[in-house]
Amino acid sequence: MEKKLEYFRIGKIVKTRGLKGELKIYSHTDNMDRFRELDCFYIGEDRDTKYYVEKSNIISGNMATIKMKGFDTIESVQGFIQKFIYVDRGQSYELDEDEMFISDMLGMSVETESGEKIGTLVDVLQYSANDVYVVKSESSKEYLIPATYSIVPVIDKDKNLIIVKPIPGLLD
């Protein structure tokens, strides 16, 4: 089984806002409240520097602003534009019983209800209608499987297994 990610990307800094060091963030999470509750985060690949939140605000469905402590001018934050922000696993929000982080699903085995091995989950494409699982077979063939309850009735965390009920043409 693959090692679990220790850091989660929650957004991308898209531009500054105002003159006092505020940053506008495009969210990569479906829980916008996490920006209201955010205490600290990392920027880019640097895991040695923690940035602390002075204030944050949600400004639209997928946009938030963050003002970091100690960064009080537009010039002090311009170098962060177009970088991703991350939180460590300990700062992730609590999931419901039937939820999993995508990073914890990657590497799961995917089989049909009859036990036929399809492959391994290698990616999850997120669309507004539903997610799509990218499954790679041992022969490197890729399958795109809509992540709906009718097609994916079982995700077993303990067995590291996804069960698929394929519709005609799905695995051709």
BANUNU-234716 format. One record per residue (C-alpha): x, y, z; residue in three letters. Coordinates in Angstrom, 3 decimals. Layout:
REC         px         py         pz   res
REC          X          Y          Z   ALA
...
***
This chain:
REC         px         py         pz   res
REC      0.000      0.000      0.000   MET
REC      1.245      3.483     -0.843   GLU
REC      2.315      5.860      1.887   LYS
REC     -0.413      8.316      2.880   LYS
REC      0.153     11.935      1.951   LEU
REC      1.201     14.021      4.907   GLU
REC      0.271     17.350      3.315   TYR
REC     -2.903     18.360      1.496   PHE
REC     -3.102     21.108     -1.116   ARG
REC     -6.049     23.316     -0.206   ILE
REC     -5.686     26.184     -2.633   GLY
REC     -3.668     28.360     -4.948   LYS
REC     -2.656     31.957     -4.364   ILE
REC     -3.936     33.787     -7.425   VAL
REC     -3.240     37.435     -6.640   LYS
REC     -2.924     40.064     -3.964   THR
REC     -5.885     41.986     -2.622   ARG
REC     -5.490     45.526     -1.398   GLY
REC     -2.233     47.085     -0.293   LEU
REC     -1.802     45.558      3.180   LYS
REC     -0.594     42.058      2.243   GLY
REC     -3.864     40.214      1.759   GLU
REC     -3.860     37.255     -0.638   LEU
REC     -6.683     35.948     -2.791   LYS
REC     -6.892     32.135     -2.756   ILE
REC     -8.616     29.839     -5.244   TYR
REC     -9.869     26.887     -3.199   SER
REC     -8.989     23.286     -4.030   HIS
REC    -11.228     21.955     -1.270   THR
REC    -14.952     21.400     -1.215   ASP
REC    -15.175     22.632      2.374   ASN
REC    -14.781     26.416      2.241   MET
REC    -15.207     26.678      6.027   ASP
REC    -11.718     25.278      6.343   ARG
REC    -10.408     28.759      5.401   PHE
REC    -12.340     30.344      8.284   ARG
REC    -10.820     27.789     10.671   GLU
REC     -7.292     27.919      9.243   LEU
REC     -4.558     28.817     11.746   ASP
REC     -1.436     28.125      9.707   CYS
REC     -0.301     26.662      6.397   PHE
REC      2.696     26.075      4.123   TYR
REC      3.424     27.673      0.766   ILE
REC      4.862     25.738     -2.161   GLY
REC      7.267     22.900     -1.435   GLU
REC      8.732     24.606      1.656   ASP
REC      7.741     22.573      4.731   ARG
REC     10.188     24.372      7.036   ASP
REC      8.280     27.669      7.097   THR
REC      4.820     27.799      8.611   LYS
REC      2.732     30.846      7.797   TYR
REC      0.207     31.977     10.409   TYR
REC     -3.190     33.433      9.570   VAL
REC     -4.068     36.863     10.964   GLU
REC     -7.503     36.852      9.346   LYS
REC     -9.337     35.056      6.585   SER
REC    -12.577     35.483      4.720   ASN
REC    -14.632     33.641      2.120   ILE
REC    -15.466     36.010     -0.730   ILE
REC    -17.326     33.679     -3.127   SER
REC    -18.106     30.020     -3.782   GLY
REC    -14.490     29.047     -4.387   ASN
REC    -12.457     32.111     -3.415   MET
REC    -11.095     33.162     -0.043   ALA
REC     -8.716     35.810      1.241   THR
REC     -5.976     35.314      3.779   ILE
REC     -3.939     37.902      5.643   LYS
REC     -0.757     36.389      7.108   MET
REC      0.814     37.589     10.342   LYS
REC      3.943     39.646      9.701   GLY
REC      3.174     40.376      6.047   PHE
REC      1.721     43.860      5.941   ASP
REC      2.506     45.198      2.473   THR
REC      1.660     44.181     -1.057   ILE
REC      5.382     43.894     -1.794   GLU
REC      5.904     41.375      1.021   SER
REC      3.450     38.866     -0.491   VAL
REC      3.875     39.274     -4.255   GLN
REC      6.407     36.430     -4.387   GLY
REC      3.695     33.995     -3.274   PHE
REC      1.429     34.567     -6.283   ILE
REC      0.711     31.377     -8.306   GLN
REC      1.962     29.105     -5.499   LYS
REC     -0.099     26.407     -3.831   PHE
REC     -0.902     26.388     -0.124   ILE
REC     -0.866     23.218      1.952   TYR
REC     -1.858     22.008      5.388   VAL
REC     -0.474     18.980      7.160   ASP
REC     -2.626     15.911      7.791   ARG
REC     -3.181     16.963     11.410   GLY
REC     -4.915     20.144     10.212   GLN
REC     -7.259     18.350      7.825   SER
REC    -10.938     18.522      8.603   TYR
REC    -12.834     15.591     10.051   GLU
REC    -14.531     13.444      7.450   LEU
REC    -17.957     11.870      7.618   ASP
REC    -18.215      8.097      8.011   GLU
REC    -18.617      7.517      4.265   ASP
REC    -15.886      9.949      3.142   GLU
REC    -12.188      9.464      2.365   MET
REC     -9.403     11.728      1.242   PHE
REC     -8.535     11.114     -2.400   ILE
REC     -4.891     10.701     -1.442   SER
REC     -5.869      7.770      0.813   ASP
REC     -7.790      6.108     -2.038   MET
REC     -4.959      6.187     -4.565   LEU
REC     -3.399      2.747     -4.885   GLY
REC     -6.588      0.876     -3.974   MET
REC     -7.351     -2.302     -5.940   SER
REC    -10.402     -2.124     -8.187   VAL
REC    -12.459     -5.240     -8.933   GLU
REC    -15.846     -6.117    -10.369   THR
REC    -18.578     -7.542     -8.135   GLU
REC    -17.639    -11.003     -9.413   SER
REC    -14.023    -10.584     -8.255   GLY
REC    -12.417     -9.859    -11.631   GLU
REC     -9.434     -7.539    -11.086   LYS
REC     -9.683     -4.362    -13.162   ILE
REC     -6.586     -2.583    -11.886   GLY
REC     -5.416      0.069     -9.445   THR
REC     -6.860      3.523     -8.769   LEU
REC     -4.257      6.012    -10.014   VAL
REC     -6.173      9.298    -10.115   ASP
REC     -9.522     10.909     -9.366   VAL
REC    -10.831     13.517    -11.786   LEU
REC    -13.195     15.937    -10.094   GLN
REC    -16.124     17.260    -12.091   TYR
REC    -19.248     19.086    -10.993   SER
REC    -21.583     16.162    -11.784   ALA
REC    -19.468     13.448    -10.119   ASN
REC    -15.891     12.317     -9.708   ASP
REC    -14.346      9.930    -12.239   VAL
REC    -11.912      7.229    -11.108   TYR
REC     -8.908      6.596    -13.344   VAL
REC     -8.026      2.917    -13.019   VAL
REC     -4.898      1.426    -14.607   LYS
REC     -4.772     -2.289    -15.409   SER
REC     -1.665     -4.477    -15.181   GLU
REC     -1.342     -4.114    -18.971   SER
REC     -1.361     -0.288    -18.505   SER
REC     -4.814      0.155    -20.033   LYS
REC     -6.716      2.999    -18.381   GLU
REC    -10.396      2.891    -17.527   TYR
REC    -12.516      5.919    -16.620   LEU
REC    -15.146      4.894    -14.086   ILE
REC    -17.855      7.332    -12.958   PRO
REC    -17.856      7.463     -9.150   ALA
REC    -21.576      7.004     -8.617   THR
REC    -23.206      4.677     -6.086   TYR
REC    -24.845      2.655     -8.858   SER
REC    -21.483      1.930    -10.540   ILE
REC    -19.229      1.958     -7.440   VAL
REC    -21.374      0.401     -4.709   PRO
REC    -18.509     -0.474     -2.324   VAL
REC    -15.306      1.220     -1.186   ILE
REC    -13.756     -0.925      1.541   ASP
REC    -11.099      1.038      3.441   LYS
REC    -10.034     -1.981      5.502   ASP
REC     -9.466     -4.215      2.463   LYS
REC     -8.057     -1.342      0.362   ASN
REC    -10.594     -2.328     -2.300   LEU
REC    -13.084     -0.644     -4.614   ILE
REC    -15.899     -2.801     -6.014   ILE
REC    -17.353     -1.797     -9.387   VAL
REC    -20.672     -2.843    -10.922   LYS
REC    -19.812     -2.183    -14.584   PRO
REC    -22.429     -1.045    -17.068   ILE
REC    -22.197     -2.283    -20.694   PRO
REC    -19.202     -0.756    -22.486   GLY
REC    -17.504      0.580    -19.333   LEU
REC    -14.593     -1.866    -19.407   LEU
REC    -14.283     -2.312    -23.198   ASP
***
